Amino acid sequence: MESHVGVDWASGSWVVVEATPETTDISTEPSLLNVWHEYRNRANKILVDIPVHLRHEGDRECDQKAKDFLGSRGSTVFWTPNTDAVTARDYDDAVTKNTRGLGSHSWGLIPRIREVNTVLDEFDTAHETIYESHPEVCFKAYYGDDLPSKKSDAGFETRKQCLIKHGDESFQPVLDLVDERRTNSQWHHRIQSGRVDDVLDAAILALTSRESNGAYSTLPADADPTRDPSIVYPGN
């Protein structure tokens, strides 16, 4: 089975959308190691919304390129901590070691960054399968400059329409789940109402993998996502 996987962190678990030519499946996993073991034998690519491949010092060019690409929505791209900050013993140590200080959101990402880079360190084949992407970059590549904020009702509906337009009816299960969870989400559901935008984010990464079929565009343009800090998005 041809399989393409998008993964996004949803405040407590990883939301995983697996897209095949016929349908999509939505699930959650507690760690990226679980994602790797579940999908490594069948996924063409696993696109993750988390920094992959770090720099020892200075900013990653791909982060700046993504900010430039998004223009007014560039604030949705966070500066990636450097290697020393990611391995720091505590917040104060990380702030001291990072190039430009460290915001609370970037600090919160550090455990997730450690996860993905641990998988890459432990499994050689992961470099050929796990690529970094960014949902807002992918949505803009498909939709254009007028993409509303995903936190607005208009942005939510626009992203749903984008998935169906470019992914056809195979993405209907994603829309059905987010509509159900958005209006009727109980405390015991793994994906609650406040995290349904993360399902759409994981879905656009799965769509990007499926429709690009290996022919990605990259930020920066000449990057090799198997080894360079880079962000892949829908191929031209």
N, C-alpha and C positions, 0 to 999 in steps of 0.2 A: 504494500500500500504506500502510495506517495503521501508523505506527511510533512507538514510545515508548522512550526511551533512558535508562538509568541508568548513571552513571559513578562509579567509586571508585578512589582511588589505592592501588596494591598494591606499594609498595616497589620501584620500578624501572620500572613501566609503569602505564597506566590500564586497569583492567578495565571493559569495556563490555558491558552486556546490552541487547540490543534486543528489545523485546516487540511482537508483532503480535497480532491477535485469535486467530491459529492456533497460534503457536509462539514460541520464544525462541531467540536466537542469542548466543553468548558469544565475545568476542574481546578482544584487547588493542591498545592504541595507545601510541606513545611520548610523545605530547604531546596537550594539549587542542586545539591547532590541527589536528592530524590528526583528532581526533574531530569537530571542527566541519566540516572539509572533507568527511569521509565521510558525515555524517548530516544536514547542514543542509538539504538539499533534500528530505528525506523525513520527518524527525522532527517529530512534533507538538510535543513538548517534550524537552529534554535536562536531566535532573535530575542535579546534581553534588553530591557530598559534599565540598565545599570552600567556604570563605567567598566570597560574591559581594557586592559593594557594601560598601565599608569606611567607617569613620568617621575623621574627622581627629583626634578626641580623644575620650576616654571609651570606655566599653564599649558594645557593640551591644546594644540591648534584646532582639533576637531570641535572642542567646546566653543571656541571663538567663531569658527565657521558656521556652526549650528545657530548661534545667536544672530549672526549676520543674515543667515538664510531666513530666519523667522521674523526679523525686523522688529516690529512693535511687540511681538510676543516672545522676544528673545530672553525675557526673564524666566521663562519656563525651563531654560537650560541652566543648570547649576554648575559652578566651577568645581572640577574634580580635585579632591585632595591628592597630594603627591604621595609617593611610596612611603616616605618616612612618617607622614601624618597618619596614613592608613594603619601602620604597624605601631603607632604610639601607645603608651601605656594608659593614658587618660586624656581628657579633653584639653587640659592646660598644656600638656606635652605636645598634643597634636597641633594646637594653635601656634605654638612656638616653632614647630618644624615645618608647618605648611607655608607655601610661598606668599599667600595673601591673607593670612589669618584663616579663620574657619567659622562659617555661619552654622547656625543650629541645624538647618536642613542637611548641609553637607556632612556634619558630624553624625547625624542620624543615618546617613547612607553607608557609613564606614563598615558596619557589620555585613551589609549586603555586598559591598565591594570585596570584602575579604572572602565571602562565600564564592563568588564567581571566579576570582583569581586563584582560590584554592583548588577548585575543580580543574582549571586550566593547568595548574602546576602538577596535579596528580594524574591527569589523563592526557597523554600526548594527542590523542585523536580529537579531543575537545576543541583544539585550536582550529580545526577544519570545520567544526559544526556550530560552535557558539560565537555569534557575532553581536556586537553592540549596535543598537538602534535607538531611535527616539520617537515616541508616538506623535508628538506635535510636528516634527519634521516630516514624518510620513503622511499625516493627514493633510498638511499644507501641500505636499508634492501632488497628492491626488486632487485636493479641493481647490487650491489657489489661495490668493492673498486675503480673502474676505472671511476667513474661518473665525467664528465667534469663540469666546472662551468656553472651555469644556464645562465650567461650573454654571453656565447659564442654561436655561431651557432651550434656547436657540442653538447653542453649541452642542448640547446633548443630542438634539434631533438631527442636526447637520451631520454629526459623526455617524449616527445610525444610517442615514441616507447614503453617506459616502461608502459605508461597508456594503450595502446592498447594490449600489450602482456599480462598484468595481469588483465585488466578490460574488454577485448574483445571489440566488436563493439559498446557496449553500451556507450563507451567513445568517439565515433566518433564526437558527437556534440561539445565536448570540443576542439578537434583538428580543426574542421571546424571554430569555432569562433576565436581561437588564430591565425590561418593562415589568416583569413579575416582581423582581427584587426591589425596584424603585418604589412600588406602590404597596407592597405587602411583604416586608422583610422582618422576620422574627429574630430574636436574639440568638437562636441556635443555628441559623443559617450560616454556612461558611462564608458566603458572600453577601454582605448586608447592604442596605440601601445607600450608605455613605461611600461605598467602594465600587459601585457599578461603573463609574467612569474608568476604573482600572481594568474592568472587563473589556470595555471598548478599546482601551489602550493596548491590551494584550492582543485583541482581535486584529487591530490594524497592523501589528507586527507580523502576525501569522499571515495576513493577506499580502503584506509586502514580500514575505518570503515566497509565498506560493506564486504570485504573479510575476515577480522578478525572475524566479527560477534560476538564480545564480548570477544574473546580469544586473547587479546592483550599481547604483550610483553611490559614491562615498564622499564624505567630508573628512579631511580634505580630498580633493579629486584624485590624487595619485596614491592614496593610501592602500596598503594591503591589510584587510581586516583580520587576517590570520595572525598578524604580529604587530601591527601598528595601532596606536590609539586612533580610532576612527569610528564614524557613525555611518551605517548603511541605511539607504532609503530607496524608494522605488526607482528602478532603472529607467533611463530615458528611452 
